[in-house]
Amino acid sequence: MTAPRLLALQADITTLKVDAIVNAADNALLGGGGVDGAIHRAAGPGLLEECRRLKGCATGEAKVTAGHRLPARFVIHTVGPIWQGGMHGEASLLRACYAHALERALEIGARSVAFPCISTGVYGYPPAPAAGIAVSTVREFCHQHPSPKEILFCCFSASTLQVYQALLSTP
């Protein structure tokens, strides 16, 4: 069994040619700011129409739609926690986002998945601890599952990319 390949890159997640991209959505799944808004704009009105039928998503959970006009075939929508100082279960909810998104990826047969930095934008989660949770959760999942074959951590800034590269360079 070959271990999945984990990579970090600085890119616009809406341009990646992967089987699935993960959307850092809000509970309504109707588009918003940041990554969520960018994904909805790039995917076109069909994504909003499909998301309306999903009737929202709980924090820590994940739901799947088609990619519509995106290069990715699917969008896995997950709702990250809002940072409240770290004493309100935020770490557990963030771990659940990554785990549930990967479970959805398995269900749809995705061989490649790209994650944004969930909850680190307007939701205020500090980037370094969030990256640590992301990498450790994905690695744990990969020890139990041979797929997806490639998992990308798509970073918006160079400083966040450096954090992910440092984490991925240590076993």
C-alpha positions in Angstrom: 0.0 0.0 0.0 1.5 3.3 -1.1 1.0 6.2 1.3 -0.9 9.2 0.0 1.3 12.1 -1.0 0.8 15.2 1.1 1.9 18.6 -0.4 1.6 22.2 0.5 1.3 24.9 -2.2 0.4 28.6 -2.5 -2.4 28.9 -5.1 -6.0 29.9 -5.8 -7.9 26.7 -4.8 -10.5 27.5 -7.5 -7.9 26.8 -10.2 -6.7 23.4 -9.1 -7.3 20.4 -11.3 -8.1 17.9 -8.6 -11.0 15.5 -8.1 -12.3 17.5 -5.1 -11.7 20.8 -3.4 -12.8 21.5 0.1 -14.8 24.6 0.8 -14.5 26.4 4.1 -18.2 27.2 4.2 -20.6 28.7 6.7 -23.5 26.8 8.1 -25.9 28.0 5.4 -23.7 26.8 2.5 -24.9 29.8 0.5 -21.6 31.5 -0.3 -20.0 34.2 1.7 -16.6 35.8 1.8 -13.1 34.4 1.6 -12.6 30.9 0.2 -16.4 30.3 0.2 -17.2 33.3 -1.9 -14.3 32.6 -4.3 -15.5 29.1 -4.8 -19.1 30.1 -5.4 -18.1 32.8 -7.9 -15.8 30.5 -9.8 -18.3 27.6 -9.8 -21.2 29.7 -11.0 -24.9 29.8 -10.0 -25.4 26.0 -10.3 -23.4 25.6 -7.1 -25.6 27.9 -5.1 -28.7 26.1 -6.5 -27.3 22.7 -5.4 -26.2 24.0 -2.0 -29.7 25.4 -1.3 -31.0 21.8 -1.6 -28.5 20.6 1.0 -30.3 22.7 3.7 -27.1 23.8 5.5 -24.3 21.9 7.3 -23.4 21.6 11.0 -20.0 22.8 12.2 -17.5 20.0 11.8 -19.6 18.1 9.3 -19.1 17.9 5.5 -21.4 17.7 2.4 -20.6 17.2 -1.3 -21.8 18.9 -4.4 -20.7 18.9 -8.0 -17.9 21.2 -9.0 -20.0 22.9 -11.7 -17.7 25.4 -13.6 -14.6 24.6 -11.5 -11.8 22.4 -12.8 -12.5 20.1 -9.7 -15.3 17.5 -10.2 -16.6 17.9 -6.7 -16.7 20.5 -3.9 -16.7 19.1 -0.3 -18.2 21.8 1.9 -17.2 21.8 5.6 -18.0 24.3 8.3 -15.1 25.1 10.6 -15.3 26.4 14.1 -15.2 30.1 15.0 -12.2 30.8 17.2 -13.2 31.7 20.7 -9.9 31.4 22.5 -9.4 27.7 22.2 -11.4 26.6 25.2 -14.7 25.9 23.5 -13.9 22.7 21.6 -12.5 24.4 18.5 -9.7 21.9 18.0 -12.0 19.0 18.1 -14.4 20.6 15.6 -11.5 21.5 13.3 -10.2 17.9 13.4 -13.8 16.8 12.5 -13.8 19.1 9.5 -10.7 17.4 8.0 -11.8 13.9 8.9 -15.3 14.3 7.6 -14.1 15.9 4.4 -11.8 13.0 3.8 -14.6 10.5 4.5 -16.7 12.3 1.8 -13.7 12.1 -0.5 -13.6 8.3 -0.1 -17.3 8.0 -0.7 -17.0 9.9 -4.0 -13.9 8.0 -5.1 -11.7 11.2 -5.1 -8.0 10.4 -5.8 -6.9 14.0 -5.2 -8.2 16.5 -2.8 -7.2 20.1 -2.0 -7.9 21.7 1.4 -7.9 25.4 2.1 -6.7 26.6 5.6 -10.1 26.0 7.3 -11.2 28.5 9.9 -8.1 30.7 9.7 -9.7 33.6 7.8 -12.7 35.5 9.1 -13.3 32.7 11.7 -10.1 33.8 13.4 -8.4 30.4 14.1 -4.6 31.0 14.6 -2.9 29.7 11.5 -0.1 27.7 13.1 -2.2 25.6 15.5 -4.8 25.2 12.7 -2.1 23.8 10.4 -0.9 21.4 13.0 -4.4 20.1 13.4 -4.8 19.8 9.7 -1.6 17.9 9.0 -1.9 15.6 12.0 -5.6 14.7 11.2 -4.8 14.1 7.5 -1.8 11.9 8.4 -3.9 9.9 10.9 -6.5 9.3 8.2 -3.8 8.3 5.7 -2.5 5.6 8.1 -5.9 4.0 7.9 -6.9 4.6 4.2 -4.9 4.3 1.0 -6.9 6.9 -0.8 -7.1 9.8 -1.7 -3.6 9.3 -3.4 -2.8 13.1 -3.2 -3.8 15.6 -0.6 -2.9 19.2 -1.1 -2.9 22.0 1.5 -3.6 25.1 -0.5 -2.3 28.2 1.3 -3.3 31.7 0.5 -0.1 33.3 2.0 3.6 32.6 1.8 3.8 32.6 5.6 1.2 30.0 6.0 2.8 27.9 3.2 6.0 28.0 5.3 4.2 26.6 8.3 2.7 23.7 6.3 6.0 22.9 4.6 7.8 22.8 8.0 5.0 20.5 9.4 5.2 18.2 6.3 9.0 17.9 6.4 8.9 16.3 9.8 7.4 12.8 10.2 
